[in-house]
Amino acid sequence: MLQSRAFVKKAKRGQLVQMLSRIRGMSRNQAGSHRISRMSTMSNSYFNQNVKVPMELPQRKKKPFLTSLKEFNNKKAAKGDESRQPPGNGLLVPEFVPVALDTLKARATLLSGVHRLLKNFTIKACRVCPAVHVGPVGHRIASCMGRNNGVRHGRHDWVTGRIEDVLPRMDAFHLSDRLGKLIMHEDRFIIPKVPAVVELCIQAGVDVAGYPTKRRTKPIMMINEKIIEFDALDEEVLCKQKIAGTERFDDRLLFMEESFDGNKECSLNTETVKTETLAAMAEKTLQAWFTMRSGVKKLMSKYIVYVCGYCPQVHVGPKGPRTSDCRAYKNHQRYGHHFWQEAAIDDLIPLRYVWHLRDRNGPPLASELRVFYGAAPAIVELCVQAGAAVPEEYKPMMRLDVVIPDLREVDMVA
């Protein structure tokens, strides 16, 4: 009796499988009989339209790794022992020295141009959150996540912005010796901090007055994590003399201070600024920003840069410091230590996205029409409003082909 029941169940299962296979075959034949348009099968990414702004990572989430552990090991095995090649052996990479010099020059041109553009164009920054708006009047989009935002119904509390709101500054420890001893927690106030882009260029071979660093003429050898030097010169002499292949850079063009009032005449092209139009200055500033990002990306392919997985702190060098000043989510479980991992270009040069304003003299942006507005990095939006051409890579994000309806027409939009 039990065997007969089991036989009936198996037979029913076999019939069900046959029926499903027939249905699938019929659906495939029907789908093959109809002609599907080639244009209808293409995704929106093919046309590259209406690209959304990358979502910000929540504060309780760790930043993702750039590469998996398997890819990292394969890359390391392909390169071989990096400690025997520059810059791991203490020497400079000669082909990257001009790139570092051009990057610093582009940074000086960028900061000088943004400083002059802010004299003619106003930016607004929220008092209680990191939001920024490029325009004479702040927008009315209810997206504030700061304190007491419920009292203001999500509206921003706008104040006049500064250059740090357009170009966020990321500082890092300046290393007098790139392969020197590890930075401990007690040394965090002794070692000076400089902008991370400047520190990266200094380690790549640019000499800046006031920020000495050790340059070696012969490769080192590591034995039991100890450095064996082969240079006959003293360390102080190596820091002061100019090594072959390095480049000098004027420290007045670094713009280390927050105020630019004392550095008005310290630009790379001071004489031609008076004859330049506002649009030409904006175009030059935007090109300098792209040049700086491309230069930093090339340098990061050879000189390692670390970023904390939980906070924005960055470090330029082969070893992350052992400081206990991380204040991110669950820092007490790490005793305040940073979780160092490989940094990306956006960690070193952060992008602060703002809403794209098509008409500076028009009404402020409304919260009901936010789905129709485009966005762009603050530096791109500032230069575009000043007269620069819209970069091709940011045209889909700025949604220039989208027609913004009136408030009375929102419900009628399909």
N, C-alpha and C positions, 0 to 999 in steps of 0.2 A: 504493500500500500504506500509506504513512504517512498519507495523507489519510483512508483508511477507518478506521484506528485512532483518529485524532483524532475522527472522527464518532461512533464507538462510545463513546468516553469522554464526549463531550458528551451523548449520549443517556442514558448511565447517570447522569450528574450531574442531568439534568433529571428523571429518574424518582425519584431520591433526594430532590430538593427537593419534588416533588409528594407523596411519601409523608410527609415531615416536616410539610408543611402540613396534610395530612389528619389526622395524629395530633394536632397542635395544635388543630385545629378540633373533633375528638372530645372532647378533654380539656376544652375550653371549654364545650361543650354539656353534658357530664356534670357539670361544676362548676356550671353554671347550673341544672341540673335539681334539684340538692340544695339545700335551704334551710340556710343557715349562720346560726347564732344570732348576734344582734347583740352579745351580751355576750361571746361567744368571740372576736370580732374586736378587742375593745378591749385596749389594752396595759396594762401595769401602771402606767404613768405616769398613766393616766386616774384610777385609784383612789388614786394617790399613796401607795402602801404600801411599807414596807421600803426606804426610800431609803438608798443607801450613802453613806458618808463620802467626800468628794472626795479623790482620791489626791494625795499630795504629789509635787511635781515633783522628779525626781532632781537631784542636785547638778551633774551634768554637762550638764544641759539648760537652755537659756535660756527665760525666761518668754515666753509667747506675747503678741503684740500684741493690744490691745483691739479695734482696728479695722484693716482693711486700708488700704493706701496710697490706693486709689481712694476709699474711703469717707471717709478723712481729708481728701483734697483736695476732695471734694464738700461736706463739712461746712464746710471753711474758705471755700470759694467762696460758700456760702449765707450765712454770717455776714458776709462782706465783710472789710474790713481791720480786724482786731481791735485794731491799735495806735491807732486813732482812737476806740475805744469803751472805757468803763471795764470792767475795771481796767487795760487796756492803755495808756491815756493817763495813768495816774498817779492817777486819781480813784477813789473808792470807789463800790461799787454800793449805793445806799441801801436797797433791799429786802432785802439780804443781811446787813445789820448786826444786826438783831434775831435772825436765825437763828444768827449767830456767837455772840451773847451767850447764847442759850438752849443752844447746844451746850456752851459752857464751864460753865454752871451744871449741866447734866446730867452732865458729866464729874466735877465736884466731888461731886455727889450719889452718883455711881457709885463713886468711889474711897472715899468715906467709908462707904458701905454695905458694900462688900466688906471693908473693914478691920474692921468690927464683926462681920460674919458669920464671918470667919476666927477670931474669938475663941471661937465656939461649934462650928464645923465644921472638921475637919482635912482638909488636902489633902496628898498625897504627890507628890514629884517624884523622878525617877530621877537618880542621881548622875552618870551617864555618857551620858545621852541626853535629848532634850527631852520625854520622855513625862511626863504628869501624870495623877494619879488623884484623884478627889474621893471620899474615904471614910476611915474610921478606919484601915483596913489596906489596903496595896497589893494589887493583883490579881496573879494568878499566870499571866497570859497571857504566853507566851514570844514577845515582840515587840521585845526590846531590840536595837538595832543599834549600840550603843556599843562602845568598845574592850573587849577580852577578853570579848566576849559568848559566845564558844564555851566558855569555862571555866564560865560560869554557865548554859549551855544556853539562852541567850536570855532568862533571867529578869532582871527589873529589880532594881537596887540602890536601894531606896526610902529617902528622907530626908524630913524635914518641909519642905513647900513654903512659898512666900511669895506675896505679892500679885502679884509680877511673873510668876509661873507661871500665874496666872489671866488677868491682863491684861498681855500683853507690851508693853513700852514701846518705842516707835519715836521716836528723836530726829532732829532736823533742825537745820540752821544757822539762827540768828536773823538776819534781814536788817533792818538799820537803814533801808535804802532798797530797796524791792522792785525798782526799776528801776536800781539802782546798778551798779557795776562787778562783773565776774565774780569769784567766789571762787577763788583760786589755791591751789596745794598748800602754799605757805609760810604761808597765813593760816588753816590748819585748826585751830591751837591758839589763835589770837587771837580768832576769832569764837566767841561762846558758842553752845551747843546747848540747845535746849528740846524738849519733846515736840512731835511733828509736828502733833498736833491743836491744841495751843495756838498754834503758829506760824501755822497756817492761819486760826485765829480772829483773831489779831492783824492779819494782813494784810487780813482782811475788814472791819476797822473797830473792833475792841475794843482799848481802851487799857489796858495792864497796867503798873503801876509797876515800874520796874527793867528794862523791856524797851522802850526808846523806838524808835519808827519814824517815818519821815518821812511826813507827810500833806500833800498838795498841795491847794490851793484852785482852781487853774486847770490845764487839760490841758497836757501837754507836746507837743513836736514832735520827731520823730526825723529827723535829716538825716545821712546817711552813718554810721549807727549811733552818732550822738552826740545826747545829750539837750539840747534847748533849753528852758530853764526860762522861765516867764512870771510866776512868783510874785515879788512885791516883797519878801516877808519873807525873812529869813535862814534857813538850814537849821536852826540851833540853835533859833531861835524856833518854827519849824514843828514840831520834835520835842517841844517842851515844851508848847505851847499846845494847847487842846482844839479840834479842828476840828468844825464843825457836822455832825451826823450820826453821830459816833462815840459809843461807850459805854464807861464805866469799869467795871473789874472788880477785885475785891479780890484782890491777889496772894497772900494767905494761903490762898485756896481752890484754888490751883493744884496743891498737893501735889507740888512739884518734887523734894523729897528722897525718898530711898528709904525712910527710916524715918518712920513715922507717929506715933511716940510723942510728939513735940513738937507735933503738930497735932490732938490729940484733940478739942479744943473748937472747932476751926475748920471746922465743917460748916455747911451752909445752914440746917438745922433742928435745932439743938442742943437746944432746949427740949422739942421734941415727941418726941425719940428715946427718952427714958426711959419715956414712956407707950405707945410703939409696941410691938406684939408682934413676934416674930421673923418670922412669916409676912408681916406688913404691911411690914416693913423689906425682906424679900426681894423682894416684889412691886414696891416702890418702886425698888429697885436695878435690877431687871430692866427696868422701864419706862425708867429713866434710860439704860440701855445702848442700848435701841432708839432713844431720842430722840437720843442722841449719834451713832449710826450714820446715822440719817436726815439729821441736820443736816450732818454731814461730807459725805455724798453730795451734798447740795444745793450746798454750798460748792465741791466739786470740779468741779461742772458749769460754774463760772464762773472759779474760781482754779485754775490748772494746778498739778498735783503730779506729780513725776517719781519713778521708782523704777529702780534698777539692774536690768538684765535678768538678772544673774547672782548678785547678793547682795541682802540685804534693805534696803540703804541707801536712804532716801527723801530727797527735797528738795522744799520748798515754794517755788515761785518760777518765773519765766518762763525762767530759764537755769540749767542744771545746773552745779554747781561742777567745776572742773578739778583735783580732788584725785586723787592716785595711791595710794589706800588700799584698793582693791578686792583682796580675797584669795580670790576665787572661782575657779572652774575656768578654767584657761588665762589667768590674769590677766597672765602675762608677755608674751603676744602683744599685749595692749592696753597694755603698760607700766604696769599697775596702774590705768588709768583706768576709770571706770565707764561702762557702756553705758546711758545714760539713755533711758527710754521712758515713755509715759503710764502713770500708776499707777491701780490699781483700789482700791476701798474696803477690800478685804482686805489690801492692802499697807500701808495706813495704820493700820488697826485689825485686826491679825492674829487669826484664829480658831484656838484651840488645842483640838482635839477630844479628848474623853475618853470612856471607856466609861460607859454609863448604869447606875447601881447602883440597883436597885429596893428593896432592903432593906439599910439600913446595918448592922443587927445580924445579918445572915445570913452565910453562909460567903463567903469571897473568890471572885472570879470565876475560873473554871477555864479553862484553855487549850483543853480539849476542847469547850467549849460556846460558843466565840467567835462562831460563825455565828448564834447565837440572840440575842446581846446587841445592844442598840442603842447609839447614840453621840449626843453633843451637844457644843456648845462648853462650855468649862470654866465660864464665867460663868453659862450657862443651867443647867448641871447643879448648880452650887452653890446657885443661887436656888431651883431646884425641890426640892432636898433640904431647903431651909430652910422650905418651905411655899408657895412661889409657884406659880401656875397654869402648866401646861405650855403654851408658845406653840404656836399652831396650825401654824406653818411648820416646827416641829421635832418634831411628833408622829410623822410617818412615819419620821424618822431614828432616833428613840428606840425604835421597835418596841414600843410599849406593848401591842399586840394579839397579840404572839407569846408563846406559852406556853413557858417555859424548862423542858426536861425534866431529870430527874435524871441523874447520871453513869451509872447502871446502865441507863437507858432510851435512851441515845444511839444505840445500834445498832438499836433498834426503831423509830426515827423514820423516817417515809417521806419 
